[in-house]
Amino acid sequence: MRAGKLNRRIRIQQQTISVDDYGQQLETWADIAIVWAAIKPVKTSSAREKVKAFELSPDITHEITVRYNVNFLPASITDSRRIVYQNRVYSIAAAYDIEEDRRSIVFECKDSGITLTGEVVEFSLENGDILILEDGNFLVLE
């Protein structure tokens, strides 16, 4: 896979379940990888052909290709992982090494229709730390 084709920065996230102070289960998402990817919408006609050939689920909307990483391939990832590109969230239906050459992985994804407008992230800062915001602005703690 040529590096020039991997021109989108994506986040692969893992679902985590924790318990809050009141004993309630909280489902949160944590980044497990930030990688370069190629994102290709699946054309309706080719998607129908693949469905007929039992190669693709009918609700797949995008194919996202990344460099090979063995940690991205377990079959169980489809339930507990997702891909975020900019503010769009993609559910992972399948992940496979399409050429079986350990060069790239293709994720068959469905646009979940979820748009992230901002996530609450808990962290601590000390004097002198710089916090860079998504819009490019920054804060310096003194």
N, C-alpha and C positions, 0 to 999 in steps of 0.2 A: 504494500500500500504506500503510495507516494505521500510524503508529508504534506504537500500542498492541498490534497483533498481533505485532510483532517483540519478543517478551518473553523470549527465551532468548539468552544470551551464548554464542556458539560460537567455536571456533578452527578456521580452515582451515589445514591443514598441508601442506607440500611435502616429498616424500621426497628426501633427499640421500644421496649415496654419497661416502664419504671413505676414505682409506687410513690405517690406524694405523701405529705405529712398526715393526711387524713385517711390513708389506706386505699385511695382511689388509684386505679391503673391509668397511666398516661401513655399514650402512643405518641412517640416523637420520631423524627427523622434526623439521622446524622450522616454527614458526608463521609464516605469511605474512600472516595477517589475523585480527583478533579483531573480530567484528561481531555485531550483534543479528539474530536470526532467529526465524522461526516454524517450529516442528517439528510435523508432522502425521503420525501413523501412517496407513499406507495400509490401508483396510479390505479384508478378504479378498474380499468380493463385488464391490466396485468395482475391485479389482486384477484379478480374473478378467475382468471386462468389458473393461478396458483391454488386457489381454493378448490377448483375442480380437480386439480392434481393432488389434493390433500397435502399441499406443502405449506399452506398459510391459513391462519384463522381469518374469518371474514371481517373481523373488526380491527385488523392491523391497519394503522394509518401511516406509520413511519418505519423505516429501517435506519438504525443508528449503528455506524461502524466505528470501532476503536481499535487501537493496537492490542495485540494479544496479551492477556494477563490471565493466568490459570485461575485466579481468584474470582474472575467474572463468570465462570462457566458452570458452577454446580446447578443442578436442576432445581434445587429449592429456592433459587434466587427470585423466581418470578413472583412469589408471594410476599417476600420481605424486602424487596429492593425496588427502586424507581430511578428514573433519570430526570434531571432538571436541566433545562436549557433556557437561559435568560430567566423568565418567570413562568415558563410553561412546564407542566409536569406530565411525564410520559410513564404509563404503566408498562412493565416488561412482561411480554407474553412468552418469549423464548429467547435463548441466547445460545449461539453455536459458532464453532470455528468452521466457516462455510467451505473453505478449501482443505481443511484438516492439515494445514501446514504451519500452524502456530504463528501466524503473522498478524491475523486480525480476527476480531469477534464481531458478529452481527447480532444486534438486539432487534427483535421484532417487537415493536411497541405500539401502544394505542394512546393517542392524545387523550388524557383523562378529562380534559375540559377544565382542569383546575389551574388557576393563575395565582401564583404567590405574589402577594402585595407587600409582604414583609413578615419575617419570622422573628419571634422574640428569642434572643440568644442571651444566655446568662454567662457572664464572665466578669473578672475583676481587673481593674486597672490600677496602676500606681502612678505617682508623680513622674512626669516626664514622658509617659506613654503617649503615643499618637494613635488616635482612632480614625481610620479612613472609612468614610461612608460610601455607599454604593454610587451616589451621585457625584463623587469626586471630591467633595468637601472633606475637611478633616478637623478634628478637635485635638488640642494639645492640653493635657492635664498638667496643671502647675500646683 
